[in-house]
């Protein structure tokens, strides 16, 4: 299990700009957040640091969002999108998980606005191209698609990396659900094409981040 942020790291995250996610801290503090995937260094001068989607999710937890009665508090560890098929994973239907996913998706849209040259939020950014499976899975989970549980025959989506540059494969045994996944990814700024496994004939999607 991923360790939660240290107290010092939480203070830096908590002090981030609530809209842009811009961070202030020492070089060592910021570098540590980058290493943990909670922040990134903007490639253009003045090279400020900003929260990643995981960082935004952690910040929401740090800010103390109240949990409803009877609901376990959300973890303050690093958020991970459900790619499907995990042996141990959070339940997607729980209110706390839905809030985490929503916060991470909103953080990702803000990341697009801050890092795409034209400020566009309708297409993926550099962080997503470096984290293809996680980015595609977040788009699917945020739209309400259920990820697959453990086991090869479990229903739900599975996002997997491929040898093809900047492309992930999306598997879903139900044809209608697979088409719905394609529509969601296209709406989130991905290029999607339909394919079949050569040996089994099973349909799957190839999805790549759209550049323009």
C-alpha positions as CSV (number, residue, x, y, z in Angstrom):
1,X,0.0,0.0,0.0
2,X,1.3,3.5,-0.9
3,X,2.4,5.5,2.1
4,X,0.3,8.6,2.8
5,X,2.0,12.0,2.5
6,X,4.1,13.2,5.4
7,X,2.9,16.0,7.6
8,X,5.3,18.4,5.9
9,X,4.1,17.3,2.4
10,X,0.4,17.7,3.5
11,X,1.1,21.3,4.6
12,X,2.5,22.1,1.2
13,X,-0.5,20.4,-0.5
14,X,-3.0,22.1,1.8
15,X,-1.4,25.5,0.9
16,X,-1.8,25.0,-2.9
17,X,-3.8,27.5,-4.8
18,X,-7.4,26.2,-4.6
19,X,-8.1,26.8,-8.3
20,X,-4.9,26.2,-10.2
21,X,-3.2,23.8,-7.8
22,X,0.0,25.9,-7.9
23,X,2.4,24.9,-5.1
24,X,4.9,26.8,-3.0
25,X,7.7,25.2,-1.1
26,X,11.3,24.4,-1.0
27,X,13.0,22.6,-3.9
28,X,13.3,19.5,-1.8
29,X,9.7,19.5,-0.8
30,X,8.5,20.0,-4.3
31,X,10.9,17.4,-5.7
32,X,9.6,14.9,-3.1
33,X,6.0,15.6,-4.2
34,X,6.9,15.1,-7.9
35,X,8.6,11.8,-7.0
36,X,5.5,10.6,-5.4
37,X,3.3,11.6,-8.3
38,X,1.4,14.3,-6.3
39,X,2.9,17.2,-8.3
40,X,4.6,18.0,-11.6
41,X,7.0,20.7,-12.7
42,X,5.7,22.8,-15.6
43,X,7.9,22.5,-18.6
44,X,7.8,26.2,-19.5
45,X,9.3,29.0,-17.5
46,X,9.0,29.9,-14.7
47,X,8.7,26.1,-14.1
48,X,6.2,26.3,-11.3
49,X,5.0,23.2,-9.7
50,X,1.3,22.1,-9.7
51,X,-0.7,19.3,-8.2
52,X,-1.4,16.3,-10.3
53,X,-4.9,14.7,-10.3
54,X,-3.7,12.5,-7.4
55,X,-2.5,15.6,-5.6
56,X,-5.8,17.4,-6.0
57,X,-7.6,14.3,-4.6
58,X,-5.2,14.3,-1.6
59,X,-5.7,18.0,-1.1
60,X,-9.5,17.4,-0.9
61,X,-8.9,14.9,1.9
62,X,-6.4,17.3,3.6
63,X,-9.0,20.0,3.5
64,X,-11.3,17.8,5.7
65,X,-14.3,17.1,3.5
66,X,-16.9,15.8,6.0
67,X,-17.9,12.2,5.6
68,X,-21.5,11.2,6.0
69,X,-22.6,9.3,9.1
70,X,-21.5,5.7,9.0
71,X,-19.0,6.2,6.1
72,X,-15.4,5.4,6.6
73,X,-13.1,8.4,6.1
74,X,-11.5,8.6,2.7
75,X,-7.8,7.5,2.6
76,X,-5.2,10.2,2.4
77,X,-2.9,8.0,0.4
78,X,-2.2,8.5,-3.3
79,X,-5.3,8.1,-5.5
80,X,-5.3,5.4,-8.1
81,X,-7.8,5.0,-10.9
82,X,-9.4,1.6,-11.3
83,X,-8.0,0.0,-14.4
84,X,-10.0,-3.2,-13.8
85,X,-9.1,-6.7,-12.6
86,X,-7.3,-5.6,-9.4
87,X,-7.2,-8.2,-6.7
88,X,-7.7,-5.6,-4.0
89,X,-9.4,-2.3,-4.9
90,X,-11.8,0.2,-3.4
91,X,-15.5,-0.3,-4.1
92,X,-16.6,2.0,-6.9
93,X,-20.1,2.5,-5.6
94,X,-19.2,3.9,-2.2
95,X,-19.9,7.6,-1.7
96,X,-16.3,8.3,-0.6
97,X,-14.9,6.6,-3.7
98,X,-17.2,8.6,-6.0
99,X,-16.0,11.8,-4.3
100,X,-12.4,10.8,-4.8
101,X,-12.9,10.0,-8.5
102,X,-14.9,13.3,-9.1
103,X,-12.1,15.3,-7.4
104,X,-9.4,13.5,-9.4
105,X,-11.2,14.1,-12.6
106,X,-11.7,17.8,-11.9
107,X,-8.1,18.1,-11.0
108,X,-7.2,16.5,-14.3
109,X,-9.3,19.0,-16.2
110,X,-7.5,21.8,-14.4
111,X,-4.2,20.2,-15.3
112,X,-5.2,20.2,-18.9
113,X,-6.1,23.9,-18.7
114,X,-2.8,24.8,-17.1
115,X,-0.5,22.7,-19.3
116,X,-2.1,22.5,-22.8
117,X,-0.6,25.4,-24.8
118,X,-4.0,26.8,-25.6
119,X,-5.6,26.1,-22.3
120,X,-7.9,23.5,-23.8
121,X,-9.7,21.0,-21.5
122,X,-11.2,18.9,-24.2
123,X,-8.1,16.9,-25.0
124,X,-5.5,15.1,-22.9
125,X,-2.3,16.8,-21.6
126,X,1.2,15.6,-21.2
127,X,0.6,14.0,-17.8
128,X,-2.0,11.7,-19.4
129,X,0.3,10.7,-22.2
130,X,2.8,9.6,-19.6
131,X,0.2,7.7,-17.6
132,X,-2.0,6.3,-20.4
133,X,-3.7,3.5,-18.5
134,X,-4.4,5.5,-15.4
135,X,-5.7,8.5,-17.5
136,X,-8.1,6.4,-19.6
137,X,-9.3,4.5,-16.6
138,X,-10.0,7.8,-14.7
139,X,-12.1,9.0,-17.6
140,X,-14.1,5.8,-17.6
141,X,-14.5,5.6,-13.9
142,X,-15.5,9.3,-13.6
143,X,-18.2,8.7,-16.2
144,X,-19.7,5.9,-14.1
145,X,-18.5,2.8,-16.0
146,X,-17.9,-0.1,-13.7
147,X,-14.3,-1.6,-13.7
148,X,-13.9,-5.3,-13.8
149,X,-13.4,-7.2,-10.6
150,X,-10.7,-9.9,-10.2
151,X,-10.8,-13.0,-12.4
152,X,-10.6,-13.4,-16.2
153,X,-14.4,-13.6,-16.6
154,X,-15.5,-10.7,-14.5
155,X,-17.7,-8.1,-16.2
156,X,-16.6,-4.5,-16.4
157,X,-13.9,-2.6,-18.3
158,X,-10.2,-3.4,-18.2
159,X,-7.6,-0.9,-19.4
160,X,-4.2,-2.3,-20.4
161,X,-1.0,-0.9,-21.9
162,X,0.0,-2.1,-25.4
163,X,3.3,-2.2,-27.4
164,X,1.8,0.5,-29.6
165,X,3.1,4.0,-28.6
166,X,0.6,6.2,-26.9
167,X,-2.2,3.6,-27.0
168,X,-4.1,1.5,-24.5
169,X,-6.4,-1.4,-25.0
170,X,-9.9,-1.3,-23.4
171,X,-11.6,-4.6,-22.9
172,X,-15.3,-5.1,-21.9
173,X,-17.1,-8.4,-22.6
174,X,-20.5,-6.7,-23.1
175,X,-20.7,-5.2,-26.6
176,X,-23.0,-2.4,-25.6
177,X,-20.9,-1.5,-22.6
178,X,-17.8,-1.5,-24.9
179,X,-19.5,1.0,-27.2
180,X,-20.4,3.2,-24.3
181,X,-16.7,3.1,-23.2
182,X,-15.7,4.2,-26.7
183,X,-18.2,7.1,-26.5
184,X,-16.9,8.2,-23.1
185,X,-13.3,8.2,-24.2
186,X,-14.0,10.1,-27.4
187,X,-15.9,12.7,-25.4
188,X,-12.8,12.9,-23.1
189,X,-10.5,13.7,-26.0
190,X,-9.2,10.3,-27.0
191,X,-9.1,8.8,-30.5
192,X,-10.8,5.4,-30.4
193,X,-10.8,2.5,-32.9
194,X,-12.5,-0.9,-32.8
195,X,-10.5,-4.1,-33.2
196,X,-10.8,-7.9,-32.8
197,X,-8.4,-10.3,-31.3
198,X,-7.0,-12.3,-34.2
199,X,-7.3,-15.7,-32.4
200,X,-10.5,-15.3,-30.5
201,X,-12.4,-12.6,-32.5
202,X,-13.1,-10.8,-29.2
203,X,-13.7,-7.1,-29.7
204,X,-11.6,-4.5,-27.9
205,X,-10.8,-0.8,-28.2
206,X,-7.5,1.0,-28.9
207,X,-7.5,4.4,-27.5
208,X,-4.9,7.2,-27.9
209,X,-4.8,10.8,-26.6
210,X,-6.0,13.2,-29.2
211,X,-3.4,16.0,-29.9
212,X,-5.6,18.5,-31.8
